[in-house]
Amino acid sequence: QVQLVESGGGLVQPGGSLRLSCAASGFVFSNYVMSWYRQTPGKERELVATIDSEDITYHADSVKGRFSISRDNTKNMVYLQMDSLRPEDTAVYYCNRRNYPVNWGQGTQVTVSS
């Protein structure tokens, strides 16, 4: 069964850091481009970052230079290192396959507030 489980969110002050993790199972992880997305109430889900099987990455302009996506194919994990967090980064963060998305996990809440 294909499953994605996000973790690592929490409450952090502006300027702080968090590292999100996504555990994938049920498919050949190394074959897929993986992405992080985020969503706030009333808004569409937004693409944050993408990493392919050769570790080539893409980061949205809004997070470029502050967030960094990475993956570990030996552990079927994808990560999102988030530094210099801002209040506007507050959202529920999700991971998924970029081109062949599967059912969304529960996400992990990130709240940036003083």
C-alpha positions as CSV (number, residue, x, y, z in Angstrom):
1,Q,0.0,0.0,0.0
2,V,1.4,3.4,-1.0
3,Q,1.8,5.6,2.0
4,L,3.4,9.0,2.7
5,V,3.9,10.2,6.3
6,E,5.0,13.7,7.0
7,S,6.6,14.8,10.3
8,G,8.7,17.4,11.9
9,G,6.4,20.4,12.0
10,G,5.8,22.6,15.0
11,L,5.7,26.1,16.3
12,V,8.8,28.2,15.7
13,Q,9.7,31.9,16.0
14,P,10.4,34.0,12.9
15,G,14.0,33.4,11.8
16,G,14.0,29.9,13.2
17,S,14.5,26.6,11.5
18,L,12.7,23.3,11.1
19,R,13.5,20.1,9.3
20,L,10.5,18.2,7.8
21,S,10.6,14.5,7.0
22,C,8.5,12.4,4.7
23,A,8.6,8.6,4.9
24,A,7.4,6.9,1.8
25,S,6.4,3.3,1.3
26,G,4.6,1.0,-1.1
27,F,6.5,2.0,-4.3
28,V,10.0,2.1,-5.7
29,F,10.9,5.5,-4.1
30,S,14.1,6.0,-6.1
31,N,12.2,6.0,-9.4
32,Y,10.1,9.0,-8.6
33,V,10.5,12.8,-8.5
34,M,9.4,13.9,-5.1
35,S,8.0,17.2,-4.0
36,W,7.0,19.2,-0.9
37,Y,3.8,21.3,-1.0
38,R,2.1,23.6,1.5
39,Q,-1.4,24.7,2.0
40,T,-3.2,27.4,4.1
41,P,-6.9,27.5,4.7
42,G,-8.8,28.8,1.7
43,K,-5.9,28.6,-0.6
44,E,-4.8,26.1,-3.2
45,R,-2.0,23.7,-2.4
46,E,1.3,25.3,-3.4
47,L,4.5,23.6,-4.8
48,V,7.4,24.4,-2.5
49,A,10.3,22.2,-3.8
50,T,11.1,19.3,-6.0
51,I,13.9,16.8,-6.2
52,D,14.5,14.2,-8.9
53,S,16.3,10.8,-8.8
54,E,19.6,12.5,-9.6
55,D,19.2,15.0,-6.8
56,I,18.5,17.9,-9.1
57,T,16.3,20.3,-7.2
58,Y,13.8,23.1,-7.8
59,H,12.7,25.6,-5.1
60,A,9.9,28.1,-5.5
61,D,11.0,31.7,-5.5
62,S,9.2,32.3,-2.2
63,V,11.5,29.9,-0.4
64,K,14.7,30.0,-2.6
65,G,17.8,30.5,-0.4
66,R,15.9,29.6,2.8
67,F,14.6,26.1,2.2
68,S,16.4,23.0,0.9
69,I,15.0,19.7,-0.3
70,S,16.9,16.5,-0.1
71,R,16.3,12.8,-0.2
72,D,17.8,9.5,1.0
73,N,16.9,6.7,-1.3
74,T,18.3,4.1,1.0
75,K,15.7,5.1,3.6
76,N,12.8,6.1,1.3
77,M,12.9,9.5,2.9
78,V,12.6,13.1,1.6
79,Y,13.4,16.1,3.7
80,L,12.8,19.8,3.7
81,Q,15.3,21.9,5.7
82,M,13.6,25.3,6.4
83,D,15.7,28.1,7.7
84,S,15.0,31.8,8.2
85,L,11.3,31.0,8.6
86,R,8.8,33.8,8.2
87,P,5.2,34.1,9.4
88,E,4.0,33.6,5.8
89,D,5.6,30.1,5.8
90,T,2.8,29.1,8.2
91,A,1.0,26.2,6.5
92,V,0.4,22.5,6.5
93,Y,3.2,20.9,4.6
94,Y,2.8,17.7,2.5
95,C,5.0,15.5,0.4
96,N,4.0,13.6,-2.7
97,R,5.2,12.2,-6.0
98,R,5.5,15.1,-8.4
99,N,4.3,13.5,-11.6
100,Y,2.2,10.6,-10.4
101,P,0.7,11.8,-7.1
102,V,-0.8,9.4,-4.7
103,N,-3.3,9.9,-1.9
104,W,-2.2,12.8,0.3
105,G,-0.9,12.1,3.8
106,Q,-2.0,14.0,6.8
107,G,0.6,16.7,6.4
108,T,2.6,18.4,9.2
109,Q,1.6,21.8,10.6
110,V,4.3,24.5,10.6
111,T,3.4,27.7,12.5
112,V,5.8,30.6,12.5
113,S,4.9,33.1,15.1
114,S,6.4,35.1,17.9
